Amino acid sequence: MLRLRIQEFLPVLTWAKSYQVSYFQADLGAGIVVFFLTLPQAVAYAFLAGLPAEAGLYAAIVGLITYAVFGSSRTLAVGPTAIIAMMTLEAVSAQAELYTAQYLVIAVKLTLLTGLVLLALRALNFGAVISFLSHGMVTGFVTGAALLIMANQLPPLLGVAGPGGPSLDLVIVRLGEASESFNLTTLLISVGALGLLFSCRWGLGPILRKLSVPEKWAEGAVRLAPMYVVVIGTFVVWKFGLAGQGVAVVGTIPDSLPSLAWVGLSLSETVTLLPSALLLAMLIFMEGTSVGTAVASKQRQKIDPNQELVGLGMSNVGSALAGGFPVSGSFARTIVNSSSGAVTPVASLVTAALVVTVLVTFTQAISYLPKAVLAAIILLSAVQLIDVTGIKRIFSFNTIDAVTFSLTFIAVLAFGVKIGITFGIVISFILLIRASSKPHIAVVGRWQGSEHFRNVLRHEVSTSPKVLAVRIDESLYFVNTRYVETFILNHVADSEEIEHVLLIFSAVNFVDSSGLEMLELLSDSLSEVGVTLHLSEVKGPVMDRLKDTAFYERMKGKVFFTTDIAMRELAET
């Protein structure tokens, strides 16, 4: 039993035990391909978060290794991501000035606290709740964050020193103030990088296919576009000495591995950073499980949401110990990892090993990498986050989701990602409660003499003037009890022939204390006018709770097993 529990906590013991030599070739190839995406993105997202390049590399290395040990997905690529980097920038910049030692310290502390929050959520079995945020809210947040990320890349693309801003208006103000300091050379590099990236993304594939290049090789060539611009941009800056002509570059990176060190958290720091850590943990979990589940389902595998909390939590704790910033599952790198043939997390270990190799041997070359190229890479990644088809579907299918999307989207652009997602969550729950406060209630009748009962407004059914049969398509709790009670009493008041009210509980999954009180008052109110309250199709767990109440002991009506049995008895009496 103990051995089984250890294997659950350390999935590496399961997949490593069954690892075969034949897997290594596939893992090696996938790991190499993902490395060419991880290297530029790790550096780019570090700058997006307002941190030095090595913080991104350290986070990528430790995130990949730690998740390989603790994560439940075989192919999830963990490391820095655009949205998490943007949230880190907003959270930490509120506590310290950018590009200072204090800023880095707070970023590391935020990462540690985020990892601890994820582990705490595992202790609470929070993994059982995967989708507690509405699709409209999530899409609105991601779309708004993507546009905000793109806007924040304009300063480095134009050669403007310093950051953009946590909201769209601040970015615009920043660009207006620096309009006279745009650097033409940087702008030319930016245009070239963006042109190459977009050409590869949407034009290289068809060209290679026309040249009869195998599909797998064509896809691989398209996905390596970020590495093309990194190599070309670095070479151009080094060859022509552009770093001395106002072109901002990555600069010196320590050519050594990170030294692990625990960063202490005081009570005041914990209280200050906890709201941001909670939001980050929620997004990391949502992002990681969504990507992991999508990929696993295609491979007929499955992931354990609770174990994902452990894997992602330990990855963030490890990133903090190494001096990195928050990490999550990357959609782009995970898709590439899976499609490149990765079989096990060994592919992630290969990627991590290659990043380590670069870190200790090629940092001098990376120092010439222009920040404009990194901004172009981030901009392209952000463009791919915008799901135009999904947005159209939201507006055409569900009004509540459309409202949630719009309000969240506007809040992110106007106030930043932290306030935006908080606002989106609040709006989601307000609209959910509003919708639940007026549940669908159907007066039903017998359909064509069968045992089935359907809505009288939708089908030609037969009813009894003596019995009001009502199906409540929602659980009974505090937000909707008044509406349900009023609906039934109004219908009884409209017909003096009604002698029985039958509440059909087929869709009622629970009844809270407010719902129980409503049933008691409804039973008494109906009795005063000579009407008896009955129940039918009550689910087992709900029935178990009702049997222990005074309402059940005093109720004059009956609890019927089916609506058919109830109507045959009540309509004939």
N, C-alpha and C positions, 0 to 999 in steps of 0.2 A: 504493500500500500504506500509506504513512504517513497519507494522508488518510483511508483507511478506519479505521485504528486510532484516529485522533483522533475520528472520528464515533462509534466504539464507546465511547470514554471520555466524550464529550460528546453524549448523545442529543439535546440541544436543536438541534444542527446538522441532525439528520434531520427531526424534526417541524416545525421552524421553516421549513425549505426548502419543505415541501409545505403550509404553512398557507394556508388560504383565508379570504377576508373573510366568507364565509357561516358559518364556524365561530365567529366572534367573538360573535354574538348568543347562541349557546348557552353559550359559555364565560363571557360576561358574566353571564347569568342564574344559572348555577351558582355562580359566584364570589361573587355577592351573597348567595345563600341560605346558602352555607357560612360567609360572614363572620358572619352572625347567630348561628351556633353557635360559631365560633372565638373571638370576642371574650369572651363570658362564660366559656367553658371554659379559655381561656389564662390568664385572671386567677384562676379557681378552682383550677386545677392548680398555679399558682405558690404559692398559699397552702397547698395540700396538701403541696407540697415544702418548705414553711417559708421561702419566698422572697417578696420584694416583688412587687406586681402587674406592674411593668414588666418583670421578668425573664421572665414568661410571655408578654407581648406581644412582647418582643424575640425570644424563642425562636420564636414563631409566625411573625413576619415573615421572619426569616432562614431558618428551616426551609423555609417555602413557596418562597421564591425560590431557594435553593440546590438543593433537590430538583428544581425545575422545570428546572434546567440539567443536573444530573448523573443524575437518576433515570430508570429505564427504564419506569415505569408512567405512563400518560397521565392517570390520574385519582386517584392516591394523594394524600391530603391529609396532609401531614406537619406535626407540631407537638407541643405538650405532650399527654401522655395520662395517664390516672389511675394505671395500674400503674407506669409509669416514674417518675412524680412521687413515688409512695409509696416506691419503691426509692431514689430520690434522697434523700428525707427520712431514711430509715433509715441510708444510707451516710454522709451528711454529718453528721448529728446525732451520730454516734459520734466525729467528729473536732473539732467545734466547737459552741459554744452557739448555739441557735436565735436568729434575729433579730439577729445580730451581723454586723459587716463581715467578720470572718474566716469566718463561715459561708458568706456569698455567694462569697467568694474560692475556698473549697474546692469549692463546688458548680460554679463555672465551670471549675476545674481538672479536676474529675471529668468534666465534659462534654467537655472537650478530649481527655482521655485515652481516653474512650469512643469518640470519633470516630476517634482514631488507631488504636485496637484494631480497629475495623471496617475501616479501610483496610488494616491489616496482614493481616486475615483475607482480604481480597480478593487480596493478594499471594500468599497461600497457596491460592488458589482454593477457599476454604471455601464459596463459594456453591453448589458442587455438592452439598453436604450440607444439604438443606433440612429434612428431618424426621429428626433424630437423637434426638429426645426422644419418649417414649411419649405417646400421647393421654391416658392416665389421669393421668400426671404433670402435663401441661400443664393439663388441666381442673381437677385438684386445686389446682394453684397459683393459677390464675385465680379459682376459686371462693373459696378462702381469702383471697386478696388483696382480692377484691371485698368480702367481709364485713369485713375489717380496715379497708378504706377507709371503708365505711359507719360502722363503729364510731368512727373518727376524726372523723367529721362531727358526732357527738353534742355535743361541747363547744361548737362555734360555733352549733349549732342551739339550744342551751340558754342561750347567752349567757355561757359560761364562757371566760375569757381563757386564752390559752396553748394548746399543742398537746395531742393525746391521748396517743399512745404507739405505739412500733413493734410492740407485741404486744397481744393482746386483754386480758390481765390488767392491763397497765399502763393501758389506757384505762379499765377498770373502776375501778381504784384512783384514777385522776385524777378521775373523775366523783364518786366517793365523797367525796374530799377537798373538792370544790367544790360539794357538794350544797346548801349554804346560800347560794350566790352565784348561783343561776340567775336570769336576767333575764326577767321576765314579758313585757315588750314584745318582746324578741328571740324568745321562744318563740311569741308570736302571729304575728310575721312569718314564722317558720319554718313554722308550721302552714299559714298562708296560701299560702306559696310551694310547699310540698309538695302541698297540696291542688290548686293550680292546675296544677302539673306533672303529677301523676298523672291529673287530670281530662282534661287535653289529651292525654296519652299514650294513655289507654284509652277516653275518652268523646267527645272532640271529633270524631274521624274519623267515627264512626257518625252523629252529629248532622248534620254537614255533608253526608254522603251522602244522608241522608233529605231534606235541603233541596235535593237535586239539584245540589250543587256538584260540578264536574268532579273526577275522582279525583286528578288531578295537583295541583290547587289544595288539595284536602282534605289530601293527604299533606304538602304544603308547610306548611300551617297548623299541623299537628300537630308537625312537626319544629322549628318556630320557637318552641315553648313556652319554652325557656330564655330567649329574648330578651324574651318577655312579662313573665316574673317579674323580669328585670333592670330593665326600664323601669318597671314598677309599683313594685317595691321601692325603686328609686332615688328616684322621685317622692315616695313616701310619707315616706321618711326626710328628704328635703329640705323638703317642704311642712310637716311637723309638727316639724321640728328634733329628730328623734329621736337624732341623733348625740351630742347633749349629755345624753341620758337613759340612757346605758349601752349603747346599741346600737352594736356594733363595725362600723365601715365600712372600706372599702378605704383611704381617706385619700389624701393627696397623691401624684400620679404625675407624674414629670418630663414636661413637655410638649415633648419633643425626641426626635429619632431617636437610636438607640444609636451610640456612637462605638466603632469597631472597634479592638481592642487585643489584642496577643498576651500571653497569661498564661504565664509561665515555670513549668516543672515541675522541681523538684529530684529527685535520685535517690531520696532518702528518701520524698518525697511520692509518687513514682511507685510505689514498692514498697508503700506503705501503701494507695494507692487502686486499684492494679491488680486485685485480686480483685473489687472492686465494679464496676470498669469492664468486666471480662470478663463478669460476669453481666449487666450492663446491655446490653452489645453483643450478647450472645446473645439476650436478650429483644427488643431493638429489631429485630434481624434477623428473628427468628421472627415477631414481631407484624407488621412491615412486609411481609414476603414473603407471609405468610398472607392478609392483607387484599388486597394487590396482586394476588396470583394469583387469588383468588376473584372479584374484580371484573373482572380482565382476561379470564378465561375466559367470563364472561357477554357480553363485547363482542367475542369471538373475537380477542382480542389475547393477547400473551404478555409476560412480564417476564423479564429476565435476572437470576438470583439474584446472580451476581458483580457485575453493574452496580448492583444494589440495595445491595450493601455499599459501593460508591463513593458512591452517592447519599445513603444514610443516614449514611455516615461523614463526608462533606463537610458535610451538614446539621448534624451535631453539632459539627464543628470551627467552622463558621460561627456556630452558636448560642453557643459559648464565646467567640468573638471579640467578639460583641455583648453579652456579659454575661448570657446566658441559661442554661438548664439542659437536660439531655438531651431529645431529641425522637425521635418514632417515627411510624409511620403510624397514623392514628386510624381505627378501624373505623367509628365513627358518622359522622364527617365525610366519610370516603371514600365510604361508601354514599350519603350525601346528595349529594355531588359528582357521583357517577356517575348516580344516578337523576334528578338535576336537569338532565342533558343535557350535562355537560362532555365536550368532545371532545379537548382537549389541556391541557397544564399552564398554558396562559394563564389558565384558571379559577383556579388557585392564585395566579397573579400578581395577578389582580383582587382576590382575598381579601386578599392581602398589602398591596395598595395601599389598600384600605379600612381595614385595621387601622392603617396609617401615618397615614391621614387622621384617624382618631379620636385617635391618639396625640398629634398636634400641634395638635388643635383642640378636642377634647371631654374632656380629662382632668379638668377641673373638675367636670363632671357625673358622671364615673365615681367621683370621690372620695366621693360620697354612697352608693355601692352597698353595701348591708349584707352583711357576711360570711355571715350566716345564709342569704341567698339563694344565694350561691355554694356553701355547704355542701349546700343542697337540690339544686342542679344536679348536684354530684358524687355525692350519694347516689343520685339517679335513674340516672345513668350507670353507677354500680356495680351497681345492681340488674339492669341490662340485660346485664351481663357473666356473670351466673349462668345457665348453660344447663341447666335442669332436665331437659329431654328427653334431652340428651346424658349427663347423670349417670345417669339411669335405664337408658340403653342400656349404659353401662359396667358397671353392677352385674348386668345381666341376661345379658351376653354373654361377658365375660372375667374370670375370677377374679384373674389377675395384675394387670390394669388396675385392677380394683376395689381391690385392696390398695394399689397404687401411689397411686391417687387418695386413699384414706383417709389414708395415712401422710403424704403431702405436704400435704393439707388441714389436718390436725392440726398439723403442724410449722409451717406458715405462721401459724396462729392463735396458737400457743403461743410461738414464738420470733421471728416476724417474717418478712418476705418474703425477705430475703437468706439466712438460715439455712434457711428453708423450701424455697426452690428448690434450694439446694445439697443438702439432704437428699433432695429428690425426685429429683435427677439421680443421686445415689449409689444410692438404692433402685432406680431404673429399671435401672441397669447391673447391680446385684447380681441382681435378678430375671431380667434377660436372660441373664446368665451361668449362673444356676441352671437356667433353661429349656434353654439350649444344652448344658448338661452332660449332660442326658439326652435326646438327640434321638430323634425317632421312627424306629424301625427296624422294617422289615416283612420277614418271611419270605414270599416270593412263589411263586406257581405259575402254570401256563399256564391262561388263561381260555378254556374251550370250544374247545380245539384251535386257537385263533388265535395270532397273533404277540404278543399282549398278555399281560402278567403282572400279577397283582393280589395283594393281601394275603390270605393263607390264612385269616385271622380274619374277613374281611369278605365273601369271595366263595367260591363253590364252584369250586375250581380243582384241576387235576391237578399232582402233584409227583413228583419222582423220589427214591427213598430214597437214591440215591448222591450227590445234589447238594443242598447247602444254598444256596439262592439268597436273598441278603439285600440289600434296598434300604435304603441309608442316606440319610435325608431331611435331611441337614445337612452342611456342610463339616466336614472333619476338622481340628481344632485342639486346642490344649492342654487346653481345659476338658472335652472329651468323649471323648478317645481311650481312657481307661481303661474307660469305660462301654461303648464299642463293642467293644473287645477282649474284655471279660468276657462280653458278650452272645453273641458268636460262639463262644467257647471253651465256654461252658455248653451251647449247643445241640449242639456237636460231641460233648461228653462224654455227652450224653443219648442218642446214637444211634451204635452201632458200625458201621452200614452206610454212613455218610457217607464218601465218597472225595474229594469236591471241595467247596470253598467258593467261591461266586461272589459277589463284592461288586459290586453295581450302583451305579455312580457318577453316575447321571443327575442327582442333586440336589447333587452335590459340586462347589462352585465353586472351592475352593482347599484345599490341604493344606499345613499349616505343618510345621516341623521335628519337633514332637511327633507329628503325624499320620504323618509319614514313618517315624519311629522305631517307632511302633506297628505299621505295616504290615510292617516288617522283622521285629520280634519275633513278630508273629502268623504270618508265613510260616514262620519257624523252628519255632515251637511246633507248628503244624499238621503240618509235615514230620516231626517226631519221632513223630507218631502215624499217619503214612501218609496224611495228607490234603494235597491240593494247593490252593493259593490262586490264584484267577483274578480278573480284573477285566473289567467290561463297561461300555459306554456312557460312557467317560471323555471329558470335555470337552477340547477342543483345548488351551486354556491349561494345564489340569492335566496333560495328557499331555506337553506340552512340558517342564514342570518335572520330571516323573517320569523322562523319558528320560535326563536328565543325572545320574541317581542310581545308586548301587551297587545299590540295591534292584531297580531295573528290570533291570539287567544280570544279577543272580544269581537272580531269581525263576524258579521251575520251571514256574509256570503260564503262562497266556496272557492277552493283552488282547484281548477280543472287541469287534467293532464294535457288535453288538446282543446283548441278552439272548436273543433267539430263536436266533441262530446259536450262542451258547454252550451253551444247553440241548440243542439238537439234537446237538451234538458230544459234550458231556460225558455226557449221559444215555444215549447209545448205546454209549459205549466201555466 
